[in-house]
Amino acid sequence: MIRRILHAMVDPTQVDDKDYYGNKRLELAGQLLALLFEDCFKRLNADLKRQADAVLSKSNRATQFDIIKCIRQDTLSNGLEHAISSGNWTVKRFRMERKGVTQVLSRLSFISALGMMTRITSQFEKTRKVSGPRALQPSQWGMLCPSDTPEGESCGLVKNLALMTHVTTDDEEEPLRELAHFLGVEPLLLLTGQELHSPGSAIVFLNGHILGVHQHPARFASDFRLLRRRGRVGEFVSVHTTAGHVYIASDGGRVCRPLLIVEHGNLLVTQTHLDALKANKWTFNHFLTNGLVEYLDVNEENNSYIGEFIFYISVYMGDLTDDVFCVQRCTRARSRRRRRIWRLNRSRSSACAPGSSLTRTTTSPRVTPTSARWVSRRWETSRLTSSTAWTR
């Protein structure tokens, strides 16, 4: 951490953003209930110990001590029922004092119930007039809904997940640690400080803990993703690379979303797979186990090329050098104001002067990328469906 602080002082571009969603972890209902149950259970054990000490300390005991009679059957149930009914999560053992954790589910409509079950509440104070936590973060694209937020002081602090967003749970670290060493990660205990930061190599982290060093980080990340697509690694385990670092994440609370896999410019999902899905022969899990769809979190999206539509693959294929790309499956936060960039022939540049009227020209269905103007997406759609297009 000290090394990263020094690098950030030298290079300001390495400064982290605390509102970046790849650094955030969400608390699910199971984790909150686990904390509440642990507090109630330890309280029950403390009561049993106190009563046992009081009885066993007497030297003139006439009857045998029975622990069953000392157990209060309502300690666990009363603690859980009170917290769930009132919505106040008070756990003094962990210094937790929260209000409004549980709410009555709204059944006014299907959309309102769905939106309430995917609601995210920030622990930031609502009375503070700070724009940072409330503003839209670019890392939320595809993960959170950009428009579904309440008005007033909760604006931007209460968010909603996208329809296909998944929140991960904790996965075992030991199999991942053994797999990383099998793929060529040199153990940390066998390295010196100079070897640890040698140029060309990358330090491998697993949930924030250093595993070792790998000499070929790009190949290591590619092999790790290939094993994940083959089902040898959990589908929610992510791996991403930065300058000199490889991060493997298997902890809980990360938001991720499913994406279709594209290899060598070809979409792996074919019409045969879609027909099997329509015939109820396949489910979504079949797409995951067969390596057609994979989940990516916010950090791994930084190492991937993501297209909003399948048509983008053939258009921008010449500009991409990686062999593996991802196409967005379906998100709630799809922007409807995006415009496609198309360039028209330079010979028509005279017709694009200010104040010129619309003229109808006949063009071919495919326009080469050697042209140079902007065309809206609506005009582009009409150009693809017929051989005529409206141009200014």
N, C-alpha and C positions, 0 to 999 in steps of 0.2 A: 504493500500500500504506500509506503514511503517512496518507493521507486516511482510509482505512478504520479505521486504528488510532485516530485522533482521534474518528471517529464512534462507534466501540465504547466509548470512554471516556465519551462523552456519553450514549449509548443502550446499556445493557447487553444489549438484545435482539439487537443486531447482532453479538454475539460468536459466532464460529464454534466448531463442535465438531470436534475432530480425529478423532473416531470416526465422524463423518458419512460415509456411503458415497459420497455425491456428490463428495467431495473425494479419494477414493482411486482409485488406478490399479493394475490387476493386470498382472503381468508374465507373458506367455505363454511357451510353450516355444520359439517361434521367436525371440523377443528374447534369451532366454538362450543359445540356440545361436549367434545372430549375434555376441554378445559373445565367446563362446568361439572362434568361427572367426576373428574379427578379431584376437584375441590370438595365435592360432597362425599366422596369415598374416603378421602383422608380425614375429613371431619368425623365420619363414622368410626374409623379406626382409632382416632383420638378419644372418642367417647368410650369405646370398648376398653382401651388401655387404662383410662381413668377409673372405670368401675372395677376392672380386674385388680388394679393396685389397691383400691379401697377395701375389697373383700379379702384378698390374699394377705394383706398386711396384718389381719387379725390373727392372734395366736390361738384363740379358743373357738375355732370354727367347728361347728357341729355337723354341717352338711357339706357335700362335695360341691365345688364351684361349677356352675353350668353357664357356659358362655352364650348359649342360645337364648337364655332368658334376658341377657343384657343387650341384645341387638334390637335397636329400634327400626321397625320395618318402614317407617315413613320418612326416614332421613333422606334417602335418595329421591324418592318420589316427590316429596314436598319441595325439595330444592329445585328439581327440574320443572315441576309444574308452576312454581312461583315465577321462575325466570321466563318461561315460555309465555305464560298468561300476561304478565306485566310488561315484558319486553326489555326489562332492565337486567343487564348482565353484570352482576356484582361479584367479583372473585377477588377477595382481599389477598389471597395467597400469591396471585400473579399481578396484583395492583391494577386490576381491570375494573373500570367503572364506565359502563356504556349504557346508553338509553336508546330505545327504539330499535333494538336488534331484531325483534320479531314483530310482524305486523299482520293484520287480517288480510287475507288474499282477496283482491277485488275480482268479482265475477260479473262485472257489468257487461263485458264482452270478451270474446276470445283474445283479441289483441291486448286488452287491458290486463288480463290475467297473464298472458305471455310476457308482456313488458314488465310486470311486477316481479315475476319469477326470475328475470334476467337483470334485475336492478343491482347496481353497484353504488355503495355509499362510501364516500371518503371520510376519513377521520379528521380532516382539516376543519378548523373552526369556521362555522358559517358566518359569524359576525365580522370576520376580518375581510376588509375590502382589498384583496390581493387578486390580481388578474392572472398570475402564473398558473395556479392549479385549476382555474376555471377555463382557461383558453384551450382551444383545440390543439392537440399535439399531433404532428405528422405520424408518429408511431402508432396512433390509434386507428389509422386508416385500415379498414377491413376487419378490425377487432371490436370496435365500439361504434354505436350509432352516433353520428354527429349532430343529430337534430332532436332526439328524444331526451330532453332534460327539462326539469321544472323551471318556472319563473321565480323571480325574487331572490332571496339570499342563498337558496340552494342551487342556483343556476351554475352549471358546470361542475358542481361537486357531486351531484347525483347523476350517474350515467347508466346506460343500458348496454348489455352485450349485443353483438350482432347475432343473427339467427343461427349461424353455424359455428360460432365461437365455442371452444371447449376450454375449460379450466382444468389444468393438470393436477394430479395427486402425486404423492411421494412414491418414487421407485427405488428399488434396491441399488446400492452403490457398488457392492462387492463384485457382482458379475461384470459391471461396466469397467471397473478398475482392472480386472483380469483381462478383459478384452482389449483394453487400451494398451496394456503391456504386451499382449500377443501381437498387436498390430505395429509394434516397433517403438513404443514409448520407453525411453531409458529411465530407470528409477531415479528418484531424486537423491537417494542416499549414496549413489555411486558416482555422483557428479561433483565437480568443483564449481566455484563461483564463475570462473572463466568459461567453463563448458556450459554452464546454465544459460549464459547470455551470449553464446557464440553467434556470430552473424550467419544468417541463413536458416537457423533452427527456430523452433517455436516452443514456448512453455505450454504444457497441456494442463488445464485446470478441470477438475470435476467438482461441480457445485461449490466453487471458490477455493478448493484445496488443490495444491500443486501435486500432480502425479509424477511429472518428469519432463523430459525434452524429446521432441521428435524432429528429425532432420528434414522431413518432407511434409510440412503441415497440410498442403493442399491435397496430396495423395491420401493422407490419413483421414481428412474430412470426407473425401470422396468414398473411401472404403467403408467408413462408418455409416454413411448414408445408404450405401448399397446394402449393407447388412440390415439396416432398419427396414428397407423396402422388402427384403426377403423374409422379414419376420423374426430374425435372430436377435433383434434389439427391440425394446418397447417402442410402440409407435409414437409416443409422446416425448421421447428422449431427443433433445436437439443438440446440434453441434454447429458451431460457427467459428470462423477464423478472423482475426484482425492482424495488424502488423506485429509479428513476433509472438502471437498468443493463439491458442486453440482452447475454446471453452465448450465443455460438455455439461449439459444441464439436465438433471432428472428430478429436481425438487418440485414440490407442489406449489400451486398458486399462479403458474404462468399461463397467460392467455395464448391460444394458438388456434389456427383455422385450417381446414382442409383445402388442398390445392391439387389440381390435376397435373400429372407429370408429363413433361415433353422431353423427348430424347432425340437428338440430331434433327430437330425441327419437325418431328412428327409426334402427334398426340397419341399416347398409348391407349386411351379409351376409344374404342371403335363402336360402330353401330351394332355389332354383335353383342357387346357388353350391355349396351342400352336396351336392346331387345330382351336380354335375359333379366334385366332389372324390371322392365315393364311386365314381364311374364311371372314375376315374383319368384324366379329361380335364383336370383342374386339379391343380396342386401348390400348395405353400405360397407359392412365388414369384409365382404368378398373383395371389394375394390382396394381396401387397405392391405389385406393379406396377399393379394396378387401383385402388389407394387404398382397400382394404377393411380392411387391417391395417397398423399402423405400429409401429415400435419406439420406446419411450420409455426414457430413462435416469432415474436417480434425481432429477436436478435438474429435468427437464422434467415429471416426475410432480407436482411442486409446483404447476404451472400447469394441471393437468388434474383433472377430476372423474372418479373411477374408481369403478365399481360392481362389487361382488363377483358379483352375479347380474344377469341381464337384467331381472328383475322390478323391480329398484330404480329403473329409469329412469322408469317410469310413476308410481311412488309419489312420488318426490321431484322430479318434473319441474317442479312449481310453484315450488320453492325455488331453482332454478338459473336463472341469467341468461345464461350463455354459450351459444353455438350449437353448440359442438363439445364432445363428451364422449367418454370412453373407457370401455370395459367390459373387465374382466379376462378374458383368453383362457383361460389355464390355468396354474396355478402349483403348485409342490410345497409351498409354505409356506402353504397355505390353512388358516385357523383354523377349527376345528370347534366352538368354544365361543361363537361369536357368537350373539346373540339379536336377533330382530326386535322393533322397538318398535311396538306397536299400542295404540291407545286404545279402550277400550270406552265404552259410553254412560254418561253420568253418572247416569242413573237407576238403574243397577245398582251404584252405589257402596256402597249399604247391604249388598249381598251380599259385598262384599270386606272386611268387618271381620275382625279377627284371630279365629281359632277357628271361622270359618264353614266348613261342609262344602261339597263340590263339588256343584254343581247343574247339570243339563243344561238348556240354553236353546236355543231355535231362533232362528237369526239368518240374515240374508241373506248370500249369498256375498261381497258387497262391503261392507266396513265403512268408513264415512266417516272422514276424519282429524279430525273434531271430537269424538272420544271421548277418554277419559283413563285408561288403565291399561296395565300391562305384560302381555304374553302371550308365552309361550315360542314358539320356532319350531316345535316339534312341534304345539302346539295350533293354530298358524296354518296349518300344512299340512293338518290335518284340517278346518279351517274352509273352506279353499278347495276341498277335494274334495267336501264335502257341505254341506247347509244347516244342520247342527247342529254345535255346538262346546261343549267343556267349558270352563267359566269358573269362577273362584273368586269 
